[in-house]
Amino acid sequence: MTTLDDTPARLRLDRALDRLDVTFRGMTARGDETQCDCHWGGAEELARLKVPDVALDPDLLHRTWTAPDWGDHGAVLRRILPQFARALVGGLVEPLSGMAEVGRSFARGHWQEWPAHRSAAVREFLDAWWAHTLAEEEPAVPAHEVLALCAEASATLSPWLGTWESLQGRAADRHLAEAVAHWEYDLLGDQLPWRTRGDADALCAELATWLAGHAPDRLRTRQVPEELLHRIRLIGLTGPARWEDPHWPGHRY
């Protein structure tokens, strides 16, 4: 019987994680990097970031990726990426405001501007993790959270939605239904369901258009509640056509 550890999606993800290990081996924060002793941590902890390939304890890892004020955030991100990526995949990273916060940390590192072999390793990790999440019945991190992370990390939503559209199957469809249930309140108020560094209105419109055009036919075959299908239909409407519809849920904003 096929198990999680030998599915093609899992094997691809494992290869991507191993590639991060190799690509970012030996990376350190800059020798002159500083941080606030009062709010971040002490000199001994900062020194650990300037030594390569030494695992950080979970609290130090959390404080490192969440800090918004590194002198060279890219170097710090490269230092922690192998450990950080494995923690993400294992569901061991718990941001206060959702996984989009992690995506913004990636974005602050400007990883897409790194040398090609480094940026390609990060992109393959995100691609592989997203594909695995959609294929897995019970991923460690919900699909709607991984999508927000990937969108924020890459400053685009389109390729991630394209992958979701191309991956047909029970797991991917169930994740779609769960995502709609999570997003519908915000989207019916024309609000993006996560905080973004980008154009929230444009991303919200793209997500709503994709859901309205793609999700109904796909979910109708999965016997989801009829009310959920009405919510998707309403997301595709605007103005009075939306809130005067008999299936308007009465949300207040």
N, C-alpha and C positions, 0 to 999 in steps of 0.2 A: 504494500500500500504506500502511496506517495505521502511523504511527510513534509512539514514545513521546511526542513533543512535541505531537502533535495529538489525542491521545485525550481524551475528555471529562473523565476523572479528572485528567489532567495539566493541562488548561486550567483546571479548577476550582482545583487547587492553585496554579497560577501566579497566578490572581486573588486567592487568599487571601494569598499572599506579598506581592503588590502592595498589598493592603489593609493589611497590617502596616506596610509602608513609609510609607503615607500616614497611618495612625492614630498611629504613634509617632514621626513626624518631629519633630525638635526636642526630644525628651525627653532629660533629663540626670539623673544622680545628684544628690542634694541637695548644695547648696553646702557644707554642714557635714559631709558624709559623711567618715568616717575609716576607715583600715585599718591593719593591723600592718605596719610597715616590714620587720620581720624575716621574717615568714612569708608575706606576700601580695605586696608590691612597694613601690616607692618613690613619692615624692610626685608625680613627673612622670607615672607611669602612672595614679595616682589622679586627677590633673588631667584626663586624657583622658576619663574617665567624666563629667566635668562640662562637657564640650564636646559639643554635639549633632552627630550624623550623621557622625562621623569613624570610619572603620573601625578596629577593633582587630586587632592581630596575633593569630594563633591561640593563642599561649601566654597572652596577656593575656585573651583571651576565655574561655579555659578557667579561668583562675584567678578570673575574675569570676563566672561562673555557679556554680562549685563552692564559693565561699566561703560559709560558713553563718552569718556573723556581721555582715552589713551592718546598719547602723542602720535603713535603709529598703530592704529587699530588693526591694520592689515597684518603687520608683523606679529601682533599678539594673537590674532585669529589663526595665522599659520602655525604658531607654536602649539595651540590647543586642538587644532582640527581633528587629528586622528582619534584622540580620546573623546572629544566633543561629539563627533559624528556617531561613534558607537553608543554613547550615552543617549543621544537622540533616538536612534533606532530602537534601543532597549526601553524607551519610555521613561528614562531616568531624569529627564529635564522637565521641570515644571515651572514655567514662567507664570508670574502673577497675572499677566494680562493676555495670555494665550500665546500660541506658537508663532504668530506673526511677529512677536517681539524678538524671537530668535532670528527670523528672516531679516529684521532690521539690523541685527548685529552683523549678519553676513554682509548686508549692503554697506554698512559703515566700513567694512574692510575692503571695499572696492575690488572684490575678487575677480570680477570679469575683466579687470584691467591688468591682472597679473600675467606673467609669461604664459604662453599658450599651454604648456604641459601642466602647469598648476591650475589654471582656470578650467581646463578640460577635465581634470580630476575632480574638481568641485562640482562641475556641471553633471558629470556622470554619476556622482554620488546622489545628487538631488534627483536626477532622472530615475535612477535605479530604486531609490527609496520610495519615490512616488509610485512607480509601477508595482513595487512589492506591496505597498499599502493597499492599493486598489485590488490586488489579487488575493490578499489575505482576508480570511473571514473575520478575524478578530485582531487587527493590528494593534500594536502597543500604543500608537497615537492615532486618534480618529482621522479619517481622510480629510474632513473639512479643515482640521487644524494643520495638517501637512500641506494642503493646498495654500492656505494663507501664508505659511512659512515660505514655500517655494515662490509664490507671487511676490512677496516682499523682498526675498533674497535676490530675485532676478529682475525686478521692476517690470514684470509683465505677467499677464494672466493667460494669454492665448495658448502657449504650448502645453500648459498643464491641463487646460480644458480639452485640448486636442487629444492628449493621451487618454483622458477619461472617456472621451467619445469613442476612441478606437478600441478600448479594452472592454469587450462585452463579457458578461458573465454574472452569475448570481451575486458574488461578493461585491463587484464594482457597482451593481445596481442597488444592492442594499446600502452601500455607503452613500450612493446618490440620494436615496430616500431619507437617510439619516441627516445628510447635509441640508436638504430642503427643510426638514423639520427644524433644524438648528438656525437656518438663515431666514426663514420666511418673515418673521416679525420685522427684521431690519429691512429686507428687500421690499416689503410692502409699504414701508415708509421711505423708500428711495434712499436707503442708507447702506453703505458697504458694511458687511458683518464683522469687519475687523479694522483696527486703526492702521492707516497706511502713510508712508512717506510720499506716495505718488498722488495721482489725480483720483481722488475718491469717487467723484461723480462718474468719470469715464469707466473706472473699474466696476462700479456698481451697475452701470448700464450694460457693460459687456457681460457680466455674470448673469444679470436678469434676462438679457436677450438669449443667451446660451441655454439657460434653464427652460425658458418658455418654448424655445424651438426644438430642444433636444430631449428633455426629460419626460414629457407626457407619454409619448409612444413607448419609450423604454420601460417606464415604471408601470404602465397599464398592464403589461404582460406579467408583472410580478405581484399582482393582487394587493397593491398598497391601498390604504384607505382612500375612498373616493374624495374625502375632504382634502387630503393632501394634494390630489390632482387639481382640485379647484384652487388651492392656494397657488400652485404653479401657474395656472391659467390667469389668475389675478395679477401675478407678478408681471405677466406679459401685457397687462393693460395699463392705462394711465388715466389720471384725472377722475372725473365722475364715473366713467365706465368701470373703474376699479371699486371705489367706495360706495357706489350705489348698487353694485351687484348683490343679488340676494345671498350670495355666499361670502360676502365681506365679513371677516371675523370680528369686527368692532374694535380693532386695535386703536389705541390712542397714543399720540406722540407729543 
